[in-house]
Amino acid sequence: MHKTIRHWNSTHYLGETSGDADAEFEISVQDQLDSNGQIYIDVAPTGGDSDDLLALCVEINHLPETETPVQCLHVHFDSDNLAFSLFKSGKDKFLLRPESGVRLKEIRVDGQIAYEIEGE
């Protein structure tokens, strides 16, 4: 599936946000659930840099250092470079595993702690 999307609250969807919120993005969903149990989602600005891509893969994987199958989300900087993997590790808990060479930098956004994820 391939579609053009905008900010979730843009006027395009009868929301309240206008201006840059109407910028278009392309989303592509590749369903590989039947062949390997994975689904891929790519999102990029329409007509933008092809490397300015948010690439996601959702699958069932083993919780690191265990044989326990859990929900897993892989987040890529682009189509080739993995940023981190996020594993569901309990009812109210996740395990975030950055890829080798990826740094988490604590920053403040609107007065709250956030983390910037930087590749090499």
Residue pairs with C-beta under 8 A, 6 or more apart in sequence:
1 28
1 29
1 31
2 26
2 27
2 28
2 29
3 26
3 27
4 24
4 25
4 26
4 27
4 46
5 24
5 25
5 26
5 27
5 43
6 12
6 13
6 21
6 22
6 23
6 24
6 25
7 15
7 17
7 20
7 21
7 22
7 23
8 15
9 15
9 16
9 17
9 21
10 17
10 18
10 21
10 22
11 17
11 18
11 21
11 22
12 22
15 21
23 45
23 46
24 45
24 46
25 43
25 44
25 45
25 46
26 42
26 43
26 44
26 45
26 46
27 41
27 42
27 43
28 40
28 41
28 42
28 43
29 39
29 40
29 41
30 39
30 40
30 41
30 42
31 39
32 38
32 39
32 40
33 39
36 59
37 59
37 60
38 57
38 58
38 59
39 57
39 58
39 59
40 55
40 56
40 57
41 55
41 56
41 57
41 58
42 53
42 54
42 55
42 56
42 79
43 53
43 54
44 50
44 52
44 53
44 54
45 52
51 78
51 79
52 78
53 76
53 78
53 79
54 75
54 76
55 75
55 76
55 77
55 78
55 79
56 73
56 74
56 75
56 76
57 73
57 74
57 76
58 71
58 72
58 73
58 74
59 72
59 74
60 69
60 70
60 71
60 72
61 69
61 70
61 72
61 85
61 87
62 68
62 69
62 70
63 69
63 70
63 87
63 89
63 95
64 87
64 95
64 97
70 87
70 88
70 89
71 87
71 88
72 85
72 86
72 87
72 88
73 85
73 86
74 82
74 84
74 85
74 86
75 82
75 83
75 84
75 85
75 86
76 82
76 83
77 83
77 119
81 99
81 119
82 99
83 98
83 99
83 102
83 117
83 119
84 96
84 97
84 98
84 99
84 102
84 117
85 96
85 97
85 99
86 94
86 95
86 96
86 97
87 94
87 95
87 97
88 94
89 95
96 104
98 104
98 117
99 119
101 119
101 120
102 117
102 118
102 119
102 120
103 117
103 118
104 115
104 116
104 117
105 115
105 116
105 117
105 118
106 113
106 114
106 115
107 113
107 114
107 115
107 116
108 114
